[in-house]
Amino acid sequence: MAAWHVRGRALPDGEPIEFWTDGGRIVDEPVAGARSLDVGGTIDDTWILPGLVDAHCHVGIRFGGGGGESTEGLLEQARIERDAGVLLLRDAGSPVDNRMVDDHPDLPRIVRAGRHIAAPKRYIRGLPVDLDDESQLPDEVRRQARAGDGWVKLVGDWIDRAVGDLTPLWSDAILKDAIAAAHDEGARVTAHVFGEDALPGLLGAGIDCIEHGTGLTDTTIAAMVDGGVALVPTLINIATFPEIADSATRFPVYAAHMRALHTRRYDTIAAAHDAGVPIYAGTDAGGSIRHGRIADEVDELRRAGLNATDALGAASWAARSWLGCTSLRAGESADLTLYRGDPRGTDVLRAPAVVMLRGALHPVP
């Protein structure tokens, strides 16, 4: 494996940085024979990021049709992410086993949450483990905690066709038992939540993260701050709410609710950010969202009020730290992306000049 001499500017402070790679790892001393990787021509024109992060995606859900993806299909999903500079994925629920990705050193690292956990007919068919009775939730949470990489994914709310709107899936009491079970296994818990009503029970039970969070209020935002609960808004997925509403002609209350959540999405995320809720970038790729769109999500976070540095950090160094992966430090895996120009600009972020994973370069299409 070639050794590289890397120089450029690094974020969040934009100061010059210099290091070498050797045997797939970062070192802070010169390496004999190392080749230069100054892609911008000068230090000032070369910008270096630790590999980007998609903190909510699905490697193994078939695009367009839902359901499980083939092995070759899910490997291609991972390749698409790598080519976009995304080298760390938090898989927020997959109906198929994607651990074969770990056998491919040229593909991103994945932190898995096992399968979604839901109730019958209360989520997308074919994706979750469906529990006939909520009393089964703590045991299933334990199983998914052991199957994953430190995360468990609950479906917190979904349309209840008997009610005609979003409603919670679980009682407050069983959520406390289930989340305690996950924590006992050393796992964190996150939940899909669109509306308002499921949030108090999840937050009161000690959940660690909320996905989407379009129904957040001042009260539940304050509870997130108090509990140190993270938020992954998936704003490019929230952009599909009007389309979802248009297809829900049999459920006018639900349709109106989804449109209202969409209308106030930027204000909701801005309020959470201003209050101090940690926010990370996730695209919800898989299903209806194509992989490789992290730059679009960073752009959406800026529209929601995050400054350019914080929005990019939500998809890079800050997200990596949250997921337990340090960045650009001696001894760490050489997982990084290089850009010709400041990647806080969306067009630059969409076009990495170099992708390095485990010290090996990968051509960018």
N, C-alpha and C positions, 0 to 999 in steps of 0.2 A: 504494500500500500504506500502510495506517495506521501511524503511529508510536505506540508505547506506553510508558508510564511504569510500571515494574514495581517493587514494593516488597513485602518480606516477609521470612521467615526461610529461610535456606538451610542445607542439610546439607553436610558432616558435623557442623559445630560448632553449628548452630542459631542462629547470629548473624544480626542484621538485614543485609539486602542491598538495594541500590537500583541500578537501571540503566534505560536507555532502549533502545528498538529503533528502527532507522531503516533503511529499504531492506532489511529482512530480516536485519539484523545487530545485534548488541549494541553499544551505545556507552555510555560512562561520563560523558557530558556531557548536560545537558538538551537536549531537542529541542522546538522551538517547536510548539505545537499537539498534543503527545503526549497521549493519553488514558490515564487511570488504569486499572490492571488489578489493584486490590486486591480480590481475589475474596472474601476472608474478612471484609471490613468493616474490619479493622484490620491493622496490620503483624504483630502477634502471631498473628493467626488465619490469615494467608496464608502458605503454605509453598511454596517454589519448588525444583524439581528440574530439572537438565538432563534432557532426554528420556530415558525409560527405555530399557533395552537388553535384548533377548532374544539371548543369546550362543550359542544353539544352536536354530535353527528351520529349517524347510524351506518356502520360498515356491515352491510348484509341485508338491508331492506332494498328491495328492487324498486328502481326509479319508475314512477308512472303508475305501475300496477299494484304496488304494495306487496306484502308477502316476502318470503325469503329469497335472497339472491343466490345465484350459483357461486361456486368457489371462484371460478375465473372472473365472474362479475364483481364479487366483493374485492378481489385482488386489484381489479382495475379501478375501483373506487378509491382504494388506498393509493394507487399510483397517481391518480388525478390530484389528490390532496398533496402528495409529495411534490409534484411538478408546480403547484401553486405556492410552494415554500412552507407548507403545513407539515411539520415533522412530529407533532404530538397530537393525538386525537383522544378525546374522551367519548367513548361510545356509550350513548345514553339509552341503550336497549337495542338488542338485535335478536331476531327470532332464530338465527342460525349461529353455529359455533364458528367464530372468526379467528380462533387462536392460531390457525395456520399462517396468519400474517406474521406472527412472531418468528416463523422459520425463514423469513425473507429479510435479510439485513438491508436490502435496498428499499424497504417500505417503512412508513412511519411507525413509531411506537404507539400502542393503544392502551389506554386505561379504560377498563370495561366496567359496566354496571349490570352485567347479566341481562336478563329479559325484563321487560315491563311486567308489572304486577297489576292486574285489574280484576274487575268483576265481569261476569258474562254479559255480553252485548253493551259493555260500557267503554269500549275503546275500538280501535281499528282491528277488524277481524284478521286473525292469523298472526298478530304480532305479540300479544302478551300471554303470560300464564294467567288463565282465568280461574278465580277461586269461587266455588259455589257458596261458601259462607265466609264472612269476614273473620270468623274465629280462626281460620287457617292462615291469616296474614302473618303473624309472628314467625311461624315455622317456615313459611315460604320465604320470608325475608332472610332468615338464616341460610336457607339453601342458596338464594341468589347472592348473598354476601360471600359465601364460600366459593361460588362459581365465578365471581367477578374479581376485580382488581381494586377492592376497597370502596366500591360504590354499589348502591342499590337504587333502583328507579321504580317509584310508585306512580300510578295514574291517580292524581288527586281529584280531578273533576272531569266530566265529559257530559255530553247531552244525555239527559234522561228522557226518553221519548214519552213516557207516561206523564211527565211534568211539562215537557216542551221547552226545557231550558237546561243550562248547565247546572249540575248539582254535585255535591261531594259524593265520593264512593265509599268513604269509611267513617265510622264513628270516631269521636275524639278519644274515647277510652282505648279502642283497639290500636289507634295510631301510636299512642304512648307505649303500649306494649311492643309494637312492631319496631318502632324506632329504637327503643331500648335494646331490643334483640340485635339489631344491626350494630349498634354501638358496642354491645358486648362481644360481637365478632370482629371488632376493629374496623368496621365499615362506616362510611358516611351515607346519608340518605338524601336523595333529591326527588322532586315530584313535578310532574306535568300539571300545571294549573293555569287555566285561562281566566276564570271568573273570580269573584270576590269571596264566595261563601266557604270554600274549602280552606282558605288561607289561615284563619284563626286556629283551627284544629291542628293543622300541620305545624304551625309555628309554636303553638302551645305544647306540642309533643316533642319539640326539640329537633326538628328537621334541620339539615345542614345547608340546603340549597333549594331554590325555587327556579324551575324552568318556565320561561315565558313571562309570567307575572303581570299580565295585562290588567288584572283586577286589583292590583295593589291600591290601598288607601293610605291616608296619613297614619291611621292606627296600625295597620299591618306593616307599613314601612318602619314605623318606630319599633315594632316588635322584632323586625329583622335586624335592625341596628343593635338592639339590646342583646340579641342572641348570636350576633356575628354571622348571620345567615347570608350566603352569597346569592346573587341573581344572575342568570344567564338568559337574556331577553329574547334571543333568536328573532330579531326584528325583520329579517328578510322572510321568515315564515309568517310573522304577524301581518306582513303585507298581503298575504293571501286571504285574510279574514273576509273582505268584501265578496270574494269569489265563493267562499264557503257559505256566506249568508245568502247569496243569490241562489245557491243550490238547495237551500233549506226552506222551500216554499210551504211545506207542510207544518213548519214550526216557526211561525212569525215572531214569537217572543224571543226565541233563541237567535233568529236572524238579526233582529234589532239589537240584541245584546252584543252579538259579535261585531256589528258595525260600530256600536258605541265604544267598545273596547279598542277597536282599530283607530277610531277618530282621536282618542286621547292617548294613544300609545307613547308618543314622544314626551308629552307632559308627565305621564306616569313614570317613565324611566328617568327623566330628568329629576323628578322629585326624589326618587330613590337614590340617585347619585348625589344630589345635593345634601341629602340626609346622612350620607356616609355608608350606604350599602355597597359592599364590594361587587363590582360588575365585571363579568367576563364574556368574551365573544364566542358565540356558537351559532352555527348556521341552520341547524336541524336538517342538514343534508341527508338524503335518503328519503324514499317515498316521493313527495312532491317537489323537493328542492334538490337541484343538482349539486354534486360535490365540486369542491374547488372554488367556492364563492366567499372565502373569508374576507377578501378585500371589500366586498359589498357590505358585509356585516360591520366592518370597522367604519365604513362610510356612514352607515345607519346610526351607529353609536355617536358619531359626531353630530348628526342631525338631532339626536336626542339630548345634546347638551354637553357631552364629554369633550374636553379639548383634544387636539390632535394627538398629543403625546399619550394621554390617558386611554384614548380609544385604541391606539396601537398597542399599548401595554396590555390591554385587556385581551389581546390576541397574541401576546408574545411573552415578555419577561414576567409580567404580573401573573398571567395564567399559568405559566410553567411553575412558578413558586407555589401557587395555590394547589397544583396537582402533585407537588413534591419533587419537581425536577429543577435543579439549579441550572444556571445559564452562564456560558462564556467564562468559566472558571477553570483554572489548572486542575487537571485530573478528570474533568468531566468529558463525556462523549462530545466529539466535535460535530454537533448538530447545529447548523447555522445557515442563514441565507444572506447573500450579499446583493446590494443594489447599486445601480448607477444613479445616485441622487438620494435625497432624503425620502425614506419610505413613508413618512407621515403624509405625503401626497398620494392620493388614491391611485393615480395612474402609475406611479413608481411602484407602489406596493403590489399592483397586479402583475408586474413584470420583473420578477427576480432575475438578476444576471447569473447568479450561481446558487445552486442548492447543494449543500454538503450534509450528508447523513452518515454518522459513524465514521467520519473522516474521508469518505469517498464522495467524489463529485458525480452529480447526475445532470445530464444535459437537460436544459429547459426548452420545451417545444417552442 
